[in-house]
Amino acid sequence: MSDLAVVTCALTGVLTDPARHPVPVTVEQMAASAREAFDAGAAIVHVHFRRQEPGLGHLPSWEPDVAEAVCDAIRAACPGILINMSTGVVGKDISGPVACLERVKPEIAACNAGTLNYLKLRRGGKWAWPPMVFDNPVDKVGRFLDAMKAVGVKPEFECFDTGILRSVPMYAEAGMTDGRPPEVNLVMGVASGMPADPDLLPILRRYIPDDSPWQVTAIGRQEIWDLHRRTAEMGGHLRTGVEDTFYLPDGERCRGNGDLIEHLVAIAQQAGRTVASPAQARELLHLGPADA
């Protein structure tokens, strides 16, 4: 276990409405929010891109010009920070994310590693959204991995359930990855996936390859902070941001990403971990030097 903990800030998410929640949307807002997270200790920002037209900021964008403007602004505001780009799409067409990968060339990109019924139920038994399949069959995963290899981007395998986690070593053994130890992200708290339960973490850890960097994405309200604490104690890397939660450990709503990262850094330090700089994160995650 490394004493160093890499902290990632998930800046905005895919559909959260900026009219109701403190999520950054515009290029300027994304850069300013990234700077708050960077100053608080984040070495990585996980980015989704949003439509920039007035009134449409609650919708995703796969326009390369938008992606480039956002990432250039973040890099200018946060020298050395690492960018982890979302690639999640429903359906076979991955041309939008691939075009953004080719334009932005982030250090890391999320690779959703398997298919999930993506569900959420509201009180009274009504669906929060129409039940959907987040489809990530092996051929789609392979096309994403090929696109990432072509531009030198490291995949971060998003694992929403145990079967998805167990697929990751198979992708590596089948020669689908680039040879570096696969990076694993345990996404815990989606209602139809793995629960945000700290007691589940030691079991999941057994199925992560020994040489793989790993982190937890904890989705929920104030209850997720016990999971962050257990992750820090077990040697995992850490992620939070307004994509994942709006709630601080005391149940108060956050003002933005800076608040959340400050509390995550404190948890890391309480567990005896030192927060990694971007340069240290590059080494820990097998990314190579900045000018490689």
C-alpha positions in Angstrom: 0.0 0.0 0.0 1.3 3.4 -1.0 1.2 6.2 1.5 0.3 8.5 -1.4 -3.3 9.0 -2.3 -4.4 10.4 -5.6 -7.4 12.6 -5.3 -9.7 13.1 -8.3 -12.5 15.7 -8.6 -15.5 14.8 -10.7 -16.3 18.2 -11.8 -19.9 18.2 -13.2 -21.4 14.9 -14.4 -23.6 14.2 -17.4 -27.1 15.6 -16.9 -27.3 17.4 -13.5 -29.3 20.6 -14.0 -27.2 23.8 -13.2 -30.4 25.6 -12.5 -30.9 23.4 -9.4 -27.4 22.3 -8.3 -24.0 23.9 -8.0 -22.5 22.2 -11.1 -20.1 24.1 -13.4 -21.1 24.1 -17.1 -19.4 26.9 -19.1 -15.8 26.9 -20.0 -15.1 29.6 -17.4 -17.0 27.8 -14.7 -15.3 24.5 -15.4 -11.8 26.2 -15.1 -12.7 28.0 -11.9 -14.2 24.9 -10.3 -11.2 22.9 -11.3 -8.9 25.5 -9.7 -10.8 25.3 -6.5 -10.4 21.5 -6.5 -6.7 21.8 -7.5 -6.0 24.2 -4.7 -7.7 21.9 -2.2 -5.5 18.9 -3.3 -7.0 17.3 -6.4 -4.3 16.0 -8.9 -6.9 14.9 -11.4 -10.2 16.2 -12.7 -12.8 13.9 -14.3 -14.6 15.9 -16.9 -17.9 15.7 -18.8 -18.7 18.3 -21.4 -21.9 20.3 -21.6 -23.8 22.2 -24.2 -22.6 25.8 -24.1 -25.7 27.5 -25.6 -27.9 29.5 -23.1 -30.4 27.3 -21.4 -28.9 24.0 -22.6 -26.2 23.5 -20.0 -28.0 20.5 -18.5 -27.3 18.5 -21.7 -24.1 16.7 -22.7 -21.9 17.8 -25.6 -19.5 15.7 -27.8 -18.4 18.7 -29.8 -14.6 18.6 -30.0 -14.4 22.4 -30.0 -16.2 22.4 -26.7 -14.0 19.7 -25.3 -10.9 21.5 -26.4 -12.0 24.8 -24.9 -12.9 23.2 -21.6 -9.6 21.2 -21.3 -7.4 24.1 -22.4 -9.0 26.4 -19.8 -8.6 23.8 -17.1 -4.9 23.2 -18.0 -4.2 26.9 -18.0 -5.9 27.4 -14.6 -4.3 24.4 -13.0 -0.7 23.8 -14.2 0.2 20.1 -14.3 -3.3 18.8 -13.5 -4.3 15.5 -15.1 -7.5 15.2 -17.1 -9.7 12.1 -17.0 -12.3 12.4 -19.7 -15.7 10.7 -19.6 -16.6 8.6 -22.7 -19.9 7.1 -21.6 -22.6 6.9 -24.3 -25.6 4.7 -24.8 -25.7 2.8 -28.1 -23.2 1.7 -30.7 -22.1 5.1 -31.9 -18.9 6.2 -30.1 -17.8 8.7 -32.7 -18.5 11.7 -30.4 -16.3 10.5 -27.5 -13.6 9.3 -29.9 -13.5 12.7 -31.7 -13.1 14.4 -28.3 -10.3 12.0 -27.3 -8.4 12.7 -30.5 -8.7 16.4 -30.0 -8.1 16.7 -26.3 -5.7 13.8 -25.7 -6.4 13.5 -22.0 -4.0 11.6 -19.8 -6.8 9.2 -18.7 -10.3 8.3 -20.1 -13.1 6.4 -18.4 -13.8 3.1 -20.0 -17.1 1.6 -18.8 -16.2 -2.0 -18.5 -19.6 -3.8 -18.7 -23.3 -3.5 -19.2 -25.7 -2.5 -16.4 -29.4 -2.0 -16.0 -29.2 1.6 -14.9 -32.2 2.2 -12.6 -33.4 4.4 -9.8 -36.7 4.3 -8.0 -38.3 7.3 -6.3 -40.6 7.1 -3.2 -43.9 5.7 -4.1 -42.5 3.2 -6.6 -42.1 5.5 -9.6 -38.9 5.3 -11.7 -36.7 8.4 -11.5 -36.1 8.0 -15.3 -37.3 5.3 -17.7 -35.4 2.1 -17.0 -32.4 2.0 -19.3 -29.6 -0.3 -20.3 -26.2 1.2 -20.1 -24.8 -1.0 -22.8 -21.1 -1.7 -22.8 -20.6 -5.0 -24.7 -17.1 -6.3 -25.3 -16.9 -5.1 -28.9 -17.8 -1.6 -27.8 -15.3 -1.7 -24.9 -12.7 -3.0 -27.5 -13.4 -0.1 -29.8 -12.9 2.4 -27.0 -9.7 0.7 -26.0 -8.3 0.8 -29.5 -9.2 4.5 -29.8 -7.4 5.2 -26.5 -4.3 3.3 -27.5 -4.1 5.2 -30.8 -3.8 8.5 -28.9 -1.8 7.3 -25.9 -4.6 7.7 -23.4 -4.8 5.4 -20.3 -8.1 3.7 -19.7 -9.7 3.8 -16.3 -12.1 0.8 -16.1 -15.4 1.9 -14.5 -16.8 -1.1 -12.7 -20.4 -0.9 -11.5 -20.8 -4.5 -10.3 -18.7 -7.5 -9.4 -19.0 -9.2 -12.7 -17.9 -6.1 -14.5 -14.9 -5.9 -12.1 -14.0 -9.5 -12.9 -14.0 -8.8 -16.6 -11.1 -6.3 -16.4 -8.3 -8.9 -16.0 -9.9 -10.8 -18.8 -9.6 -7.8 -21.1 -5.9 -7.5 -20.2 -5.3 -11.2 -20.7 -7.1 -11.1 -24.1 -4.6 -8.4 -25.2 -7.2 -5.7 -25.4 -5.3 -3.3 -23.1 -2.0 -1.5 -23.7 0.1 -3.6 -21.3 0.1 -1.2 -18.4 -1.5 -2.5 -15.2 -5.2 -1.8 -15.7 -6.6 1.0 -13.6 -9.8 0.1 -11.7 -12.6 2.5 -10.5 -15.2 0.8 -8.2 -18.4 2.8 -8.8 -20.5 2.2 -5.7 -23.9 3.7 -4.9 -25.8 3.4 -8.2 -29.1 1.9 -7.1 -28.9 -1.1 -9.5 -25.2 -1.6 -9.0 -22.8 -2.2 -6.1 -24.0 -0.4 -2.9 -21.9 2.3 -1.3 -21.2 -0.2 1.6 -17.8 0.0 3.3 -18.1 -3.7 4.3 -18.2 -4.7 0.7 -14.8 -3.1 -0.1 -12.5 -5.9 1.3 -14.3 -8.4 -0.8 -14.1 -6.3 -4.0 -10.4 -5.7 -3.3 -9.7 -9.4 -3.7 -10.7 -9.2 -7.3 -8.6 -6.3 -8.3 -5.2 -7.3 -9.8 -2.4 -6.8 -7.3 -0.5 -4.3 -9.5 -3.6 -2.3 -10.5 -4.1 1.2 -9.2 -7.7 1.5 -7.9 -10.1 4.0 -6.5 -13.7 4.3 -5.4 -16.4 6.5 -6.8 -19.0 6.8 -4.0 -22.4 8.0 -5.1 -25.0 9.2 -2.6 -25.5 11.6 0.3 -23.6 12.0 3.5 -23.4 8.2 4.1 -20.7 7.9 1.4 -18.1 9.4 3.6 -17.7 6.2 5.6 -16.8 4.5 2.3 -14.3 7.2 1.5 -12.7 6.6 4.9 -12.5 2.8 4.4 -11.0 3.3 0.9 -8.3 5.6 2.3 -7.5 3.1 5.1 -7.2 0.2 2.6 -4.8 2.1 0.2 -7.2 3.1 -2.5 -7.2 6.3 -4.4 -10.0 8.8 -3.8 -12.6 10.6 -5.8 -15.5 13.0 -5.1 -17.1 16.0 -6.7 -20.6 17.4 -7.5 -21.0 14.6 -10.1 -21.1 12.1 -7.2 -22.6 14.0 -4.3 -23.8 17.4 -3.0 -23.4 16.5 0.7 -20.6 17.0 3.2 -19.9 14.6 6.1 -22.2 16.6 8.4 -25.1 16.4 6.0 -24.8 20.0 4.9 -24.9 20.7 1.2 -21.6 21.7 -0.4 -21.0 25.1 -2.1 -19.1 23.3 -4.8 -16.2 21.1 -5.7 -13.7 22.9 -3.4 -15.7 22.0 -0.3 -15.9 18.3 -1.2 -12.2 18.0 -2.0 -11.2 19.7 1.2 -13.1 17.1 3.2 -11.8 14.2 1.1 -8.2 15.4 1.6 -8.8 15.6 5.4 -10.0 11.9 5.4 -6.9 10.9 3.5 -4.7 12.6 6.0 -6.6 11.1 9.0 -5.9 7.7 7.5 -2.2 8.4 7.4 -2.0 9.1 3.7 -0.2 11.9 1.9 -2.1 13.5 -1.0 -0.2 13.0 -4.3 0.9 15.9 -6.5 0.1 15.7 -10.2 3.6 14.5 -10.9 3.4 11.8 -8.2 0.0 10.8 -9.6 1.6 10.3 -13.0 4.1 7.9 -11.5 1.6 6.0 -9.4 -0.9 5.6 -12.3 1.8 4.5 -14.8 1.2 7.5 -17.0 4.8 8.5 -17.9 6.3 12.0 -17.7 4.4 15.0 -18.8 6.4 15.5 -22.0 6.2 11.8 -23.0 
